[in-house]
Amino acid sequence: MLILILLGFAVWFWTDSLRAREAAIQLSQMACRQHGVQLLDATVSLWRIGLKRDRDGQLRIHRCYRFDFSDEDQSRQQGHIQLLGRRLQSMAMEPHPPLEH
């Protein structure tokens, strides 16, 4: 019985992680479009995972993702997304370097 419970938890965690990663990909794509930069393919990756309480005191999985993007200069920069459950908590994108004339 314990094996079935552990297997069920593993399947749930795996599918929840896939959904959270898909949400992170969609959010990073949207942010890149809004800033006029290009999301570099396959760069959304899990950076940190833990447990954190939401506003209601419920314990949720807290995931931090990193992603890379480039601007017209082709300079590679990094962004970060934090999800609590599958809800966006924060997002940051490195500022673009100043343009040189």
Backbone as CSV, one residue per row, in Angstrom:
resi,resn,N_x,N_y,N_z,CA_x,CA_y,CA_z,C_x,C_y,C_z
1,MET,0.814,-1.195,0.000,0.000,0.000,0.000,0.861,1.264,0.000
2,LEU,1.922,1.259,0.792,2.828,2.404,0.856,3.467,2.668,-0.503
3,ILE,3.801,1.608,-1.213,4.409,1.759,-2.539,3.443,2.462,-3.487
4,LEU,2.163,2.116,-3.421,1.165,2.763,-4.278,1.011,4.242,-3.938
5,ILE,1.050,4.569,-2.667,0.952,5.971,-2.249,2.163,6.749,-2.747
6,LEU,3.350,6.185,-2.571,4.563,6.852,-3.048,4.568,6.996,-4.564
7,LEU,4.114,5.982,-5.260,4.029,6.042,-6.717,3.025,7.110,-7.155
8,GLY,1.888,7.167,-6.481,0.885,8.193,-6.780,1.424,9.594,-6.551
9,PHE,2.157,9.783,-5.453,2.763,11.086,-5.180,3.786,11.443,-6.247
10,ALA,4.599,10.483,-6.652,5.617,10.735,-7.680,4.976,11.144,-9.003
11,VAL,3.901,10.469,-9.382,3.198,10.810,-10.628,2.588,12.205,-10.516
12,TRP,1.959,12.510,-9.381,1.379,13.837,-9.181,2.456,14.915,-9.260
13,PHE,3.572,14.710,-8.568,4.649,15.700,-8.550,5.215,15.906,-9.950
14,TRP,5.389,14.840,-10.692,5.923,14.928,-12.048,4.989,15.730,-12.947
15,THR,3.691,15.417,-12.913,2.745,16.151,-13.770,2.601,17.603,-13.317
16,ASP,2.620,17.856,-12.022,2.555,19.228,-11.518,3.783,20.020,-11.949
17,SER,4.941,19.381,-11.936,6.174,20.042,-12.371,6.133,20.366,-13.859
18,LEU,5.580,19.460,-14.661,5.445,19.735,-16.095,4.516,20.918,-16.338
19,ARG,3.410,20.977,-15.625,2.468,22.095,-15.773,3.098,23.413,-15.327
20,ALA,3.842,23.380,-14.233,4.496,24.594,-13.747,5.548,25.069,-14.746
21,ARG,6.302,24.147,-15.330,7.310,24.534,-16.324,6.639,25.131,-17.553
22,GLU,5.531,24.547,-17.981,4.794,25.091,-19.132,4.299,26.505,-18.829
23,ALA,3.826,26.730,-17.608,3.405,28.078,-17.210,4.590,29.036,-17.244
24,ALA,5.755,28.596,-16.775,6.952,29.437,-16.792,7.371,29.763,-18.223
25,ILE,7.260,28.801,-19.124,7.597,29.040,-20.531,6.650,30.082,-21.119
26,GLN,5.356,29.922,-20.889,4.379,30.871,-21.430,4.585,32.275,-20.865
27,LEU,4.849,32.378,-19.575,5.081,33.682,-18.961,6.345,34.338,-19.499
28,SER,7.404,33.560,-19.681,8.646,34.132,-20.207,8.479,34.547,-21.667
29,GLN,7.729,33.775,-22.458,7.458,34.164,-23.844,6.676,35.473,-23.895
30,MET,5.678,35.596,-23.042,4.864,36.805,-23.008,5.707,38.024,-22.605
31,ALA,6.548,37.859,-21.595,7.398,38.963,-21.141,8.390,39.371,-22.226
32,CYS,8.952,38.400,-22.925,9.902,38.713,-23.994,9.214,39.464,-25.133
33,ARG,8.013,39.047,-25.488,7.257,39.767,-26.532,6.995,41.207,-26.102
34,GLN,6.603,41.398,-24.850,6.298,42.744,-24.351,7.524,43.646,-24.350
35,HIS,8.706,43.071,-24.130,9.935,43.861,-24.099,10.637,43.914,-25.455
36,GLY,10.086,43.232,-26.450,10.679,43.267,-27.784,11.998,42.523,-27.886
37,VAL,12.148,41.473,-27.103,13.358,40.646,-27.154,12.953,39.221,-27.504
38,GLN,13.946,38.392,-27.783,13.668,37.020,-28.202,14.048,36.032,-27.103
39,LEU,13.088,35.191,-26.737,13.364,34.104,-25.797,14.200,33.068,-26.518
40,LEU,15.303,32.692,-25.920,16.154,31.678,-26.538,15.568,30.305,-26.243
41,ASP,15.485,29.487,-27.263,14.825,28.185,-27.165,15.440,27.307,-26.088
42,ALA,14.576,26.597,-25.420,14.958,25.575,-24.431,15.823,26.128,-23.309
43,THR,15.609,27.398,-22.939,16.422,27.949,-21.860,15.658,28.116,-20.557
44,VAL,14.369,27.813,-20.545,13.606,27.916,-19.298,13.933,26.679,-18.465
45,SER,14.612,26.911,-17.354,15.041,25.767,-16.548,14.807,26.037,-15.063
46,LEU,14.511,24.965,-14.350,14.285,25.051,-12.913,15.601,25.371,-12.227
47,TRP,15.569,26.382,-11.386,16.774,26.850,-10.715,16.743,26.477,-9.238
48,ARG,15.534,26.574,-8.643,15.409,26.301,-7.215,13.981,25.839,-6.936
49,ILE,13.827,24.966,-5.964,12.498,24.476,-5.587,12.441,24.335,-4.067
50,GLY,11.290,24.638,-3.515,11.112,24.527,-2.074,9.642,24.648,-1.722
51,LEU,9.354,24.787,-0.453,7.981,24.960,0.026,7.847,26.344,0.645
52,LYS,6.688,26.960,0.407,6.430,28.298,0.929,4.928,28.450,1.138
53,ARG,4.538,29.245,2.110,3.114,29.477,2.370,2.593,30.621,1.497
54,ASP,1.359,30.448,1.008,0.730,31.520,0.240,0.021,32.483,1.199
55,ARG,-0.713,33.448,0.651,-1.399,34.452,1.481,-2.412,33.845,2.440
56,ASP,-2.981,32.719,2.054,-3.974,32.053,2.897,-3.353,31.101,3.912
57,GLY,-2.036,31.012,3.923,-1.354,30.126,4.850,-1.199,28.702,4.350
58,GLN,-1.646,28.430,3.117,-1.515,27.087,2.541,-0.079,26.859,2.082
59,LEU,0.432,25.687,2.344,1.774,25.327,1.916,1.745,24.980,0.430
60,ARG,2.589,25.644,-0.347,2.644,25.453,-1.800,4.082,25.176,-2.215
61,ILE,4.210,24.616,-3.415,5.546,24.414,-3.978,6.003,25.729,-4.596
62,HIS,7.168,26.186,-4.188,7.757,27.432,-4.686,8.879,27.059,-5.652
63,ARG,8.715,27.465,-6.912,9.707,27.134,-7.940,10.278,28.411,-8.530
64,CYS,11.581,28.411,-8.735,12.251,29.526,-9.402,12.843,28.999,-10.705
65,TYR,12.572,29.701,-11.779,13.067,29.333,-13.108,13.953,30.446,-13.635
66,ARG,14.915,30.068,-14.445,15.753,31.013,-15.181,15.470,30.833,-16.659
67,PHE,15.605,31.920,-17.404,15.499,31.828,-18.855,16.447,32.837,-19.481
68,ASP,16.860,32.555,-20.697,17.761,33.435,-21.430,17.010,34.086,-22.575
69,PHE,17.387,35.311,-22.858,16.803,36.031,-23.981,17.883,36.891,-24.614
70,SER,17.624,37.333,-25.835,18.589,38.206,-26.507,17.845,39.366,-27.143
71,ASP,18.559,40.467,-27.268,17.993,41.637,-27.917,18.557,41.748,-29.330
72,GLU,18.362,42.877,-29.954,18.824,43.060,-31.330,20.334,42.922,-31.463
73,ASP,21.061,43.249,-30.409,22.525,43.144,-30.429,23.002,41.712,-30.291
74,GLN,22.072,40.796,-30.100,22.372,39.382,-29.886,23.101,39.141,-28.568
75,SER,23.037,40.112,-27.651,23.655,39.886,-26.346,22.726,39.009,-25.509
76,ARG,23.305,38.024,-24.889,22.538,37.054,-24.098,22.343,37.620,-22.691
77,GLN,21.090,37.622,-22.252,20.773,38.120,-20.924,19.878,37.105,-20.227
78,GLN,19.682,37.318,-18.933,18.945,36.324,-18.158,17.741,36.944,-17.461
79,GLY,16.689,36.148,-17.365,15.501,36.535,-16.628,15.175,35.468,-15.595
80,HIS,14.326,35.832,-14.643,13.951,34.926,-13.559,12.445,34.977,-13.357
81,ILE,11.868,33.840,-13.068,10.441,33.731,-12.769,10.295,32.945,-11.473
82,GLN,9.440,33.431,-10.582,9.118,32.698,-9.361,7.637,32.350,-9.385
83,LEU,7.346,31.077,-9.210,5.970,30.597,-9.154,5.697,30.019,-7.775
84,LEU,4.527,30.320,-7.256,4.058,29.703,-6.024,2.858,28.871,-6.428
85,GLY,3.028,27.570,-6.411,2.066,26.701,-7.077,2.280,26.913,-8.567
86,ARG,1.233,27.311,-9.271,1.393,27.694,-10.678,1.102,29.172,-10.887
87,ARG,1.073,29.918,-9.808,0.802,31.355,-9.879,2.098,32.144,-9.879
88,LEU,2.130,33.153,-10.720,3.298,34.021,-10.807,3.442,34.825,-9.524
89,GLN,4.640,34.775,-8.946,4.938,35.592,-7.773,5.772,36.783,-8.161
90,SER,6.778,36.553,-8.989,7.602,37.661,-9.456,8.322,37.264,-10.732
91,MET,8.709,38.297,-11.473,9.471,38.090,-12.700,10.437,39.254,-12.831
92,ALA,11.645,38.959,-13.257,12.646,40.002,-13.474,13.450,39.652,-14.717
93,MET,13.788,40.698,-15.459,14.635,40.526,-16.639,15.794,41.499,-16.503
94,GLU,17.002,41.020,-16.784,18.171,41.884,-16.698,17.960,43.101,-17.590
95,PRO,18.405,44.251,-17.119,18.266,45.436,-17.976,19.179,45.320,-19.192
96,HIS,18.740,45.938,-20.253,19.560,45.938,-21.462,20.762,46.845,-21.237
97,PRO,21.915,46.469,-21.765,23.077,47.347,-21.620,22.843,48.644,-22.384
98,PRO,23.459,49.741,-21.938,23.267,51.010,-22.643,23.789,50.921,-24.075
99,LEU,23.097,51.591,-24.964,23.521,51.608,-26.369,24.708,52.537,-26.534
100,GLU,25.665,52.095,-27.306,26.833,52.930,-27.611,26.686,53.462,-29.022
101,HIS,26.966,54.727,-29.193,26.847,55.340,-30.525,28.192,55.415,-31.182
